[in-house]
């Protein structure tokens, strides 16, 4: 079983996939579209990748406002999540992604990636951060469950 992580933007979607053990996230691609509202090809590519990697669920970045309210971008993510559910039949988990793009930019800067190259991969790196956050939560839950069972 694998989990897919997505960083949904106005013209790009960063894609990451977990390893089979659900420990690490790897960026695999950035899906680009010419028009923000044209999602058919984007959804088709995500569906292809989900089948290729035998994905069982999708973690979609949920860009809440810093004060924890839901803004326009988060509403668009909710709509995209529903499209993904209908298209793939998979569970779609909305995952708080506040500051992941900032962290992705910082990681790329620290890695000495040139500005023009950062723009090409930042969404993929953000998808990795989103998915890794979720995988870390799953690992913590497993650790807690194991500790409770061991008592």
N, C-alpha and C positions, 0 to 999 in steps of 0.2 A: 504494500500500500504506500502511496505517495500523496503528498499534499502540494497543491499549486498555490503560489502567492502572487498577487497582482497589485501593481501600483497603477491605478486608473487615472489618467490625465485627460486634458481636453483634446489632445491630438496623438497621444502615445499611451501604450500600456506596457509597463515593465513586467516581465514574467520571470518567476523563480520557481524551482522545483525542489522538494525535499529529497533526501536520500531515502532508501527503503526502510531504514531503521528510525526515521523521523527525528534525526539528531541535528542535521545540518541542512542549510538552504544554499542552493547554487543558482546564480542568475543564468538564464538561458537565452533570452532575446528581448528586444523592444519591438513591439508591434506599432507601426505608424499608420495613420490614416490621413487622407488629404483634407477631409472635412470633419469637424467635430461631431456632427450628428449622424454621420454615416458609419454605423456600427456592424453591419452585416458581415463584412469580411473580417473584422476584428473578432467577432463572436465565433465565426467559422474557424479561424486560426486557433483560438483558445480551445475550442472543441477538439480540433486535430491534436493539439499538444496534450490535452487531457487523456485522450485515447492512447497516444503514443507512449506516454509515461505512466499509464495505468493509475491515473489520479482518482482518488476517492472523495476528496473534498477540496474546496477552493477557499483561500483566505484572501479577502479583498480589503485593501486599505480603506479606512473610513476616516476622512479628513475632518474631524470635529474642530470647532473653533477652540482657541486656547482656554476660553471660559466654559468649556464643555457643552456649548450649545451646538445645534445643527444648522449649518449654513447652506448656501446654494450648492457648493461642491459636495457636501455630504449627502444632500438630497439626490444629486446626480449619481452618486455612488450607490445609493439605495435602489434607484431605478435600474442601474447597470447590474446590480446583484440579482434583481428579479429577472432580468433578461437572461443572465447566466444560468439561473435555476431552470428556467423554461427551456433554454437551448440545450443544456448538458444533462439535466436531471440530477445534478450533484448538489450536495449541501454547500451553501455559500455562507461563510462566516465573515461578518463585518468586524474588522480589527482596527482599533484606534491607531492611527498612523501619525499622530502629531509629531512633528519635527523629524520624521524619517528622511524626508528629502534634504533637510538641512544637514543631518548626519551623513547622508550619502555624499553630498557635496564636500563636506569636511574630510571624509575618508578618502575621496578622490584627490583632493588638494594635498593631503598628507602623503598620498601615494605618488605625488609628483606627476599626476596626469594633467596634460596640457588642457587649457580652457576649452578649445574647440573639440577635443576628444571627450571631455567630461560631459558635454551636452549630449553626446551620442549614447552614453551608458548610464547616466544618473538615474533614469527611471528603472533600469534593470537592478542597479544597486539598491535603490529604495525598495523594490520588490523583495530583495534578499533580506533587508532589515525587517520588513513587515512579516515575512514568513518566519524568519529566525526568532522574532519576538514571540510568535505564536508557538513555535516548536519548543522554545524554552519554557513557556507556560505549561505545555503538555508534560514536559520532563519533570517540572516541579510537582505537578499533580501526581505523576506516577511515583515520585519519591515520597510524597506525603501519604499516598495510599499504601505503599510498601511499609512505611513506618507505622501506620495504624494497624495493619495486618500483623506486624511483628510484635505488637504489644501483648 
